[in-house]
Amino acid sequence: MSLVVYNTLSREKEPFVPIDAGHVRLYVCGPTVYDYVHIGNARPVVAFDVLYRLLRRRYPRVTYVRNITDIDDRIMVRAADNREPIEALTNRTASAYQSDMQRLGALAPDHEPRATQYVGEMVDMIGRLVDKGHAYPAEGHVLFSVPSMADYGRLSRRTRDELVAGARVEVAPYKKDPADFVLWKPSTDEQPGWPSPWGRGRPGWHIECSAMSARHLGETFDIHAGGLDLIFPHHENEIAQSRCAFGHGLMARYWMHNGFLNISGEKMSKSLGNFFTVHELLDQYPGEAIRLLLLSAHYRQPLDFTHEGLVQAKATLDRWYGVLRGRDAAPAGSVPQAVEEALSDDLNTPLAISALHQLGDPATLRAGANALGLLQQDAEAWFRWAPAGAAGPTDAEIEAAIAARQAARKARDFKESDRIRDDLKVKGVLLEDGPKGTTWKRG
């Protein structure tokens, strides 16, 4: 079955045809590392992780790149507020990000370049743009000349007035055109900086992804993905830089964007008290429950992220892991056709999840869920999960209580057996007696 994806560039669903059928190349914009990432940042990671898994089933080689932005004005401000070196801040937050994404079941990318490691490539690329008349130096800055590109704005489809309005945050007297954007900016002695033909400075945000994608995926590649909020100006400017620097008609053949995430029907905001980081949510819910909720809506549609949705997601996974319980040794089979067909239609994860509900065979269920990055752990480990800091008996205490209950039952002291069971239930531990003995789970 063929893979079809929605291409933001054409505003249509298109059959996916790789540039090289032997090597598919995918780039997803990663985080700016100055704090724990919020749950909205996790949506593209999870959605396009499903895409990465699908591509790896279809093609002999897939290279997935997801960058880390470790030089940015917000990073400098946060490091100053914390009174810590920038590198200490970015190393700590990047490590937390990687750990959190792993706990959400996301596969590690093949390359995870950090912007500060590619400044030389950025300087070279800016030099190309200056030499070709697409950029100009001004007062220690280098700016991209938007009028030099005839079809600038093709991705976002914005009018000239909208393009200028979107660039007003960078309006400055040294700009030749209000829509021009910064490729290089000067650094003070106190700020991080690198040498360049235009003086000591640091790169603008947009040039970073252009340089890193070109280094790892080539001057043109198959898929560039990210959040809907990145279409303009970030992705629009990436296209401008890359196309004008290398002289190609395309930077990426397909552009895929995930929709926004709301919290209980409202936009996430610290002022509303509904701002949640992935790190804190993982203390309250299993990573797979968070992942399932993120996949419950089609990636291009808005997603309402709620406490009730997380509780329901965990209950669903309880049922699925219940099917696997005691049969974890059964290997996963081929991905069921209904699941594969749903994912082949522009990553229709809600339809794929619906198909999983129809599966009762453990091997088939595991294979279908694995395509979504779910049911990745041992069933017993799943049922023993507890929120961080939760009160209740330890695993060893539960096992000891079960042993005492078995001894009581063997002695036909059913009153004591029932007391132990009921005591565990009050403490949030449910026992299940079966032909192979007693199993337990935290309620």
Backbone torsions as a table, in degrees:
resi	resn	phi	psi	omega
1	MET	NA	143.0	-176.0
2	SER	-84.1	152.4	177.0
3	LEU	-93.7	130.9	178.2
4	VAL	-120.7	133.3	178.5
5	VAL	-130.4	152.3	175.2
6	TYR	-84.0	123.8	-177.8
7	ASN	-102.1	113.4	179.4
8	THR	-59.1	-29.8	-178.4
9	LEU	-63.5	-38.9	-178.8
10	SER	-100.9	-12.3	-174.7
11	ARG	60.4	34.8	179.3
12	GLU	-144.0	158.0	168.5
13	LYS	-75.7	136.8	-178.5
14	GLU	-136.1	145.4	171.4
15	PRO	-61.4	137.1	178.9
16	PHE	-81.4	118.2	178.2
17	VAL	-125.0	106.0	-177.1
18	PRO	-68.0	154.8	175.7
19	ILE	-61.9	-39.5	178.1
20	ASP	-133.2	111.6	-176.9
21	ALA	-63.1	-15.6	178.7
22	GLY	-89.7	-8.2	-176.2
23	HIS	-157.2	101.8	179.0
24	VAL	-92.1	137.8	-174.7
25	ARG	-124.0	128.3	-172.4
26	LEU	-130.5	133.3	177.1
27	TYR	-126.2	130.4	176.8
28	VAL	-126.2	130.6	179.3
29	CYS	-67.0	130.0	-179.2
30	GLY	-100.0	-165.1	-171.1
31	PRO	-86.8	161.3	164.4
32	THR	-95.8	118.0	-166.1
33	VAL	-95.0	92.2	174.0
34	TYR	-132.8	-4.5	178.9
35	ASP	-164.9	175.0	172.7
36	TYR	-60.6	142.3	-179.4
37	VAL	-79.0	146.7	178.5
38	HIS	-83.9	168.8	-172.2
39	ILE	-64.0	-27.7	176.0
40	GLY	-63.7	-32.6	177.8
41	ASN	-67.1	-23.7	-177.7
42	ALA	-79.1	-21.2	-175.0
43	ARG	-61.7	-48.7	178.3
44	PRO	-64.0	-34.2	178.8
45	VAL	-60.8	-47.7	-178.0
46	VAL	-70.0	-45.6	-178.3
47	ALA	-60.8	-47.0	-175.2
48	PHE	-84.1	-10.3	167.1
49	ASP	-66.8	-38.2	175.7
50	VAL	-63.3	-40.5	176.6
51	LEU	-61.9	-45.1	179.5
52	TYR	-59.1	-43.7	178.6
53	ARG	-62.6	-42.0	-179.9
54	LEU	-64.8	-45.4	179.9
55	LEU	-61.7	-37.4	-179.8
56	ARG	-68.2	-25.3	175.6
57	ARG	-76.4	-23.9	-172.5
58	ARG	-98.4	-28.3	-170.3
59	TYR	-126.0	148.6	-175.3
60	PRO	-66.0	-28.1	-179.5
61	ARG	-144.7	130.9	176.8
62	VAL	-131.9	129.9	174.9
63	THR	-112.1	119.9	-177.2
64	TYR	-113.4	123.3	179.5
65	VAL	-117.7	129.2	173.7
66	ARG	-134.3	117.7	-171.0
67	ASN	-84.8	167.7	170.3
68	ILE	-125.7	123.0	176.0
69	THR	-88.3	109.8	-177.1
70	ASP	-117.9	17.8	168.6
71	ILE	-138.9	119.5	-173.5
72	ASP	-169.3	151.6	-178.3
73	ASP	-61.1	-34.8	179.1
74	ARG	-65.3	-35.4	177.4
75	ILE	-64.7	-44.1	-179.1
76	MET	-62.6	-42.2	179.5
77	VAL	-63.8	-46.1	-178.1
78	ARG	-64.9	-41.1	178.9
79	ALA	-62.5	-40.3	178.2
80	ALA	-65.3	-42.4	178.5
81	ASP	-62.0	-38.3	-178.8
82	ASN	-81.4	-12.2	-175.1
83	ARG	56.1	48.2	177.7
84	GLU	-134.7	155.6	178.0
85	PRO	-62.1	146.5	179.9
86	ILE	-56.7	-43.3	-178.0
87	GLU	-62.7	-36.5	177.8
88	ALA	-64.2	-42.5	179.0
89	LEU	-63.7	-49.6	-175.5
90	THR	-68.9	-35.7	177.7
91	ASN	-65.1	-42.5	-178.8
92	ARG	-66.5	-46.2	-176.5
93	THR	-74.8	-32.4	175.9
94	ALA	-66.0	-40.1	178.1
95	SER	-64.0	-41.6	177.8
96	ALA	-63.6	-41.8	178.1
97	TYR	-59.5	-48.9	-179.3
98	GLN	-60.4	-42.6	178.8
99	SER	-64.3	-44.2	-179.2
100	ASP	-64.1	-42.2	179.9
101	MET	-67.0	-35.6	176.3
102	GLN	-63.8	-39.7	179.1
103	ARG	-69.4	-19.7	172.9
104	LEU	-85.2	2.0	177.0
105	GLY	85.4	12.5	-178.9
106	ALA	-80.6	133.1	174.7
107	LEU	-68.6	146.5	175.8
108	ALA	-68.6	141.2	176.0
109	PRO	-67.7	162.3	177.5
110	ASP	-68.7	-33.1	175.7
111	HIS	-136.9	138.0	177.2
112	GLU	-129.8	72.4	-175.0
113	PRO	-68.8	143.9	174.2
114	ARG	-102.7	136.0	-173.3
115	ALA	-54.5	-39.8	-175.4
116	THR	-65.0	-17.0	180.0
117	GLN	-86.1	-4.1	-173.4
118	TYR	-127.2	22.0	-178.8
119	VAL	-63.3	-36.2	177.7
120	GLY	-58.3	-44.6	177.2
121	GLU	-63.5	-36.0	179.3
122	MET	-66.8	-43.5	178.2
123	VAL	-61.1	-43.3	178.3
124	ASP	-61.3	-41.4	-178.5
125	MET	-67.7	-40.9	177.2
126	ILE	-62.7	-41.0	177.3
127	GLY	-59.2	-40.9	176.5
128	ARG	-59.1	-45.5	-177.7
129	LEU	-64.7	-39.4	177.0
130	VAL	-64.0	-46.1	-178.4
131	ASP	-62.1	-31.9	-178.0
132	LYS	-89.9	1.5	177.7
133	GLY	82.4	13.6	178.9
134	HIS	-97.2	-2.2	179.2
135	ALA	-149.5	159.8	-178.2
136	TYR	-147.8	143.7	175.9
137	PRO	-82.1	147.6	178.2
138	ALA	-160.4	115.3	175.5
139	GLU	52.3	48.6	178.0
140	GLY	82.1	-8.4	176.9
141	HIS	-98.9	163.0	164.5
142	VAL	-127.4	130.3	-177.0
143	LEU	-120.9	145.7	173.8
144	PHE	-80.0	133.4	-179.9
145	SER	-89.0	100.2	-177.9
146	VAL	-59.4	-40.8	178.9
147	PRO	-63.1	-14.9	-179.0
148	SER	-75.5	-11.5	-179.4
149	MET	-113.1	112.4	-171.3
150	ALA	-60.7	-38.4	-175.3
151	ASP	-110.1	31.1	174.2
152	TYR	-59.8	136.2	-179.1
153	GLY	100.0	4.7	-176.6
154	ARG	-64.9	-37.0	-178.4
155	LEU	-70.0	-49.0	-176.4
156	SER	-84.1	-18.5	179.8
157	ARG	57.1	44.0	178.0
158	ARG	-95.1	150.0	176.3
159	THR	-75.3	167.6	177.7
160	ARG	-55.6	-44.7	-179.9
161	ASP	-63.4	-39.6	179.0
162	GLU	-67.2	-37.2	178.1
163	LEU	-63.5	-42.7	179.9
164	VAL	-67.3	-42.5	179.0
165	ALA	-61.2	-40.1	-179.8
166	GLY	-68.2	-21.1	-178.4
167	ALA	-97.6	2.3	-173.2
168	ARG	-63.4	-22.0	178.4
169	VAL	-63.6	-19.3	-178.2
170	GLU	-114.1	19.1	178.8
171	VAL	-63.2	131.0	-178.9
172	ALA	-153.2	152.9	-176.5
173	PRO	-64.0	-23.2	-178.6
174	TYR	-82.8	-1.8	177.5
175	LYS	-77.6	137.8	174.0
176	LYS	-78.9	-28.0	-180.0
177	ASP	-140.1	139.3	-177.0
178	PRO	-58.5	-25.3	-177.8
179	ALA	-84.5	-11.0	-178.8
180	ASP	-61.0	146.6	-177.6
181	PHE	-127.6	158.7	-171.4
182	VAL	-80.5	131.8	171.9
183	LEU	-102.2	-33.0	-177.1
184	TRP	-145.0	140.3	-179.8
185	LYS	-134.2	149.8	-178.6
186	PRO	-73.4	151.4	176.4
187	SER	-116.0	142.3	172.9
188	THR	-77.3	173.1	179.5
189	ASP	-61.9	-28.7	-178.0
190	GLU	-83.7	-15.6	-177.2
191	GLN	-96.4	153.0	175.4
192	PRO	-63.8	142.1	-178.9
193	GLY	-159.2	162.2	-178.8
194	TRP	-132.8	151.5	178.0
195	PRO	-70.6	149.3	177.4
196	SER	-157.0	167.6	176.2
197	PRO	-62.4	-14.0	-176.6
198	TRP	-109.2	11.8	179.3
199	GLY	106.6	168.4	179.7
200	ARG	-65.1	132.6	-177.9
201	GLY	-171.7	-160.1	-177.9
202	ARG	-145.6	158.4	-175.5
203	PRO	-77.0	156.0	168.3
204	GLY	-74.8	164.8	-175.1
205	TRP	-62.8	-45.4	-170.2
206	HIS	-66.3	-38.3	-176.2
207	ILE	-65.3	-23.9	-177.7
208	GLU	-60.6	-51.2	-177.5
209	CYS	-67.8	-35.1	177.9
210	SER	-61.1	-43.9	-178.3
211	ALA	-70.3	-42.5	-177.2
212	MET	-70.8	-38.8	178.1
213	SER	-66.7	-40.4	178.8
214	ALA	-63.4	-38.2	-178.4
215	ARG	-65.7	-40.0	-173.1
216	HIS	-100.8	-21.8	-175.2
217	LEU	-121.2	-12.7	-178.8
218	GLY	102.7	173.1	-175.7
219	GLU	-69.4	-28.2	170.1
220	THR	-131.9	146.5	-179.9
221	PHE	-148.8	-176.6	-167.5
222	ASP	-81.5	-58.8	-170.8
223	ILE	-130.7	132.1	170.9
224	HIS	-119.7	127.0	-175.1
225	ALA	-130.9	163.0	179.0
226	GLY	169.1	-172.7	-179.2
227	GLY	-75.6	155.4	180.0
228	LEU	-57.0	-32.3	-178.4
229	ASP	-69.1	-12.3	-178.1
230	LEU	-90.9	-7.9	-177.8
231	ILE	-54.7	-48.1	175.9
232	PHE	-134.8	131.6	6.3
233	PRO	-94.6	-10.9	-166.8
234	HIS	-60.5	-56.0	-176.8
235	HIS	-70.5	-34.7	176.1
236	GLU	-59.6	-41.7	-178.2
237	ASN	-75.4	-33.0	173.0
238	GLU	-58.2	-47.2	179.9
239	ILE	-58.5	-46.5	-178.2
240	ALA	-59.8	-47.8	-178.8
241	GLN	-61.9	-49.7	-173.8
242	SER	-69.0	-45.3	-179.1
243	ARG	-64.6	-43.6	-177.3
244	CYS	-72.7	-32.7	179.2
245	ALA	-70.7	-40.1	-173.2
246	PHE	-102.4	-12.9	176.3
247	GLY	77.9	26.5	179.8
248	HIS	-104.6	157.7	178.9
249	GLY	-76.9	-18.8	-179.7
250	LEU	-136.6	149.5	167.3
251	MET	-93.3	-55.0	174.5
252	ALA	-126.1	145.6	-177.5
253	ARG	-74.6	-35.3	-178.4
254	TYR	-127.1	136.8	176.4
255	TRP	-118.4	122.0	-177.1
256	MET	-120.5	135.5	-176.2
257	HIS	-134.6	132.1	176.4
258	ASN	-88.3	153.4	-178.3
259	GLY	-79.1	177.6	-176.6
260	PHE	-77.5	160.3	176.9
261	LEU	-117.6	129.0	176.0
262	ASN	-109.8	158.2	176.6
263	ILE	-110.3	112.1	-179.5
264	SER	49.7	43.7	174.4
265	GLY	86.7	-3.5	-178.5
266	GLU	-121.3	153.1	176.0
267	LYS	-63.2	136.7	-179.9
268	MET	-65.6	131.6	-177.0
269	SER	-157.6	136.6	176.9
270	LYS	-62.6	-33.8	-178.5
271	SER	-67.8	-27.1	178.7
272	LEU	-88.0	-6.4	179.8
273	GLY	73.2	20.2	-179.7
274	ASN	-119.8	31.8	-179.5
275	PHE	-96.1	117.9	-175.9
276	PHE	-124.1	132.1	173.0
277	THR	-89.6	155.2	176.2
278	VAL	-60.4	-39.1	-176.5
279	HIS	-58.3	-45.5	-178.3
280	GLU	-75.2	-33.6	177.6
281	LEU	-64.6	-33.9	-179.8
282	LEU	-69.5	-16.3	173.2
283	ASP	-77.4	-20.6	-173.8
284	GLN	-106.3	-26.0	-176.1
285	TYR	-138.0	151.3	174.8
286	PRO	-63.9	146.6	-179.5
287	GLY	-57.1	-37.6	-178.7
288	GLU	-68.5	-29.8	176.6
289	ALA	-67.6	-41.8	176.8
290	ILE	-62.7	-43.9	-180.0
291	ARG	-61.1	-45.6	-178.8
292	LEU	-61.1	-41.6	178.5
293	LEU	-64.4	-40.0	178.5
294	LEU	-62.9	-28.4	-179.3
295	LEU	-92.6	-2.9	-174.1
296	SER	-72.9	-19.9	174.4
297	ALA	-112.1	152.0	177.3
298	HIS	-60.6	139.9	-171.8
299	TYR	-58.2	-26.7	-178.7
300	ARG	-85.6	-10.2	-177.3
301	GLN	-95.9	157.5	174.2
302	PRO	-60.6	149.9	179.0
303	LEU	-125.1	126.9	176.5
304	ASP	-95.6	112.7	-174.6
305	PHE	-98.2	115.0	-174.4
306	THR	-131.3	160.2	174.3
307	HIS	-61.6	-42.2	-180.0
308	GLU	-62.1	-37.3	178.4
309	GLY	-64.8	-37.2	178.3
310	LEU	-68.4	-39.9	177.9
311	VAL	-62.8	-42.2	179.2
312	GLN	-66.4	-39.9	178.8
313	ALA	-62.0	-42.2	178.1
314	LYS	-64.8	-40.0	179.0
315	ALA	-62.4	-39.5	177.8
316	THR	-63.0	-44.7	179.0
317	LEU	-67.5	-31.8	173.6
318	ASP	-58.6	-43.6	179.9
319	ARG	-64.6	-46.1	-178.1
320	TRP	-65.5	-43.2	178.1
321	TYR	-66.9	-27.9	175.5
322	GLY	-62.8	-35.1	176.7
323	VAL	-65.8	-36.0	-177.4
324	LEU	-82.3	-20.1	-171.7
325	ARG	-58.0	128.0	-179.0
326	GLY	83.0	-4.9	-179.2
327	ARG	-130.4	28.1	-176.7
328	ASP	-65.4	-19.1	-178.6
329	ALA	-73.3	-17.1	-179.5
330	ALA	-65.4	122.3	-179.6
331	PRO	-68.9	150.5	176.8
332	ALA	-69.6	138.9	178.0
333	GLY	-89.3	-156.7	176.9
334	SER	-73.4	152.0	177.6
335	VAL	-61.7	127.1	-179.6
336	PRO	-56.9	144.6	-175.1
337	GLN	-58.3	-40.4	-177.6
338	ALA	-63.0	-37.6	178.4
339	VAL	-69.1	-47.0	-178.6
340	GLU	-63.2	-39.2	178.7
341	GLU	-65.0	-40.3	179.7
342	ALA	-63.5	-44.7	-178.7
343	LEU	-70.7	-28.0	179.0
344	SER	-72.5	-16.8	177.2
345	ASP	-95.7	74.8	176.8
346	ASP	54.1	46.0	175.9
347	LEU	52.9	55.2	-180.0
348	ASN	-78.7	78.4	-176.8
349	THR	-67.7	-34.1	176.3
350	PRO	-60.4	-39.5	178.4
351	LEU	-68.7	-37.5	177.6
352	ALA	-64.0	-41.5	178.4
353	ILE	-64.4	-40.1	176.7
354	SER	-59.3	-39.9	178.5
355	ALA	-64.9	-35.3	179.9
356	LEU	-62.5	-33.4	-179.8
357	HIS	-64.7	-18.2	-178.9
358	GLN	-90.8	-3.2	-174.5
359	LEU	-100.6	130.2	179.0
360	GLY	-117.6	-17.8	178.8
361	ASP	-73.8	127.1	-175.1
362	PRO	-56.7	-46.0	-176.9
363	ALA	-65.0	-41.1	-179.5
364	THR	-69.6	-41.6	178.0
365	LEU	-61.9	-44.9	-179.9
366	ARG	-62.2	-42.2	-178.8
367	ALA	-64.0	-43.5	178.9
368	GLY	-65.4	-42.3	179.7
369	ALA	-68.1	-37.9	178.8
370	ASN	-59.4	-32.7	177.8
371	ALA	-62.2	-23.8	177.3
372	LEU	-99.3	2.9	-178.2
373	GLY	76.0	25.2	-179.4
374	LEU	-113.4	166.9	-177.4
375	LEU	52.8	47.5	-176.3
376	GLN	-91.1	-6.3	-174.6
377	GLN	-123.0	173.1	176.6
378	ASP	-67.3	137.2	-176.8
379	ALA	-59.6	-39.8	-179.8
380	GLU	-62.9	-40.0	178.3
381	ALA	-63.5	-37.8	178.7
382	TRP	-60.5	-48.2	-175.3
383	PHE	-73.7	-12.7	179.3
384	ARG	-94.9	-0.7	-179.5
385	TRP	-64.9	145.2	174.8
386	ALA	-142.8	148.9	177.2
387	PRO	-59.7	153.2	179.1
388	ALA	-60.3	132.6	177.7
389	GLY	76.5	7.7	-178.2
390	ALA	-68.2	139.8	175.5
391	ALA	-76.6	159.0	178.6
392	GLY	135.7	168.0	-177.7
393	PRO	-69.7	153.4	175.8
394	THR	-76.6	167.9	176.7
395	ASP	-56.8	-43.5	-178.4
396	ALA	-63.9	-39.1	178.6
397	GLU	-66.6	-37.2	177.8
398	ILE	-65.8	-45.4	180.0
399	GLU	-62.2	-37.3	178.5
400	ALA	-66.7	-39.8	178.6
401	ALA	-65.4	-39.8	178.4
402	ILE	-63.7	-40.2	178.5
403	ALA	-64.1	-40.4	178.2
404	ALA	-65.6	-38.1	178.2
405	ARG	-65.2	-41.4	178.6
406	GLN	-63.1	-38.7	178.1
407	ALA	-65.0	-40.7	178.9
408	ALA	-63.8	-40.9	179.8
409	ARG	-66.3	-39.1	179.2
410	LYS	-63.4	-34.2	177.8
411	ALA	-84.4	4.0	179.8
412	ARG	62.3	29.1	174.5
413	ASP	-95.3	75.9	-173.5
414	PHE	-71.1	-24.4	176.3
415	LYS	-64.0	-43.8	178.7
416	GLU	-69.6	-37.9	177.8
417	SER	-59.9	-44.7	-179.7
418	ASP	-68.5	-35.9	179.5
419	ARG	-62.4	-42.5	179.7
420	ILE	-64.6	-44.6	178.4
421	ARG	-59.7	-47.0	-177.5
422	ASP	-68.3	-34.8	178.2
423	ASP	-64.9	-41.1	177.5
424	LEU	-66.1	-37.4	-180.0
425	LYS	-63.6	-41.2	177.5
426	VAL	-61.0	-32.4	-179.7
427	LYS	-87.4	8.4	175.1
428	GLY	87.5	19.6	179.7
429	VAL	-119.0	123.4	-178.2
430	LEU	-105.6	132.0	178.3
431	LEU	-100.1	144.4	177.1
432	GLU	-132.0	117.2	179.3
433	ASP	-89.9	133.4	179.9
434	GLY	-143.5	176.5	-178.1
435	PRO	-59.4	-24.2	-179.1
436	LYS	-98.5	9.6	179.8
437	GLY	116.8	-162.8	-177.7
438	THR	-102.2	128.3	172.9
439	THR	-113.1	166.5	-178.3
440	TRP	-143.5	159.5	174.6
441	LYS	-151.0	154.0	176.0
442	ARG	-82.6	131.9	-176.1
443	GLY	-82.1	NA	NA
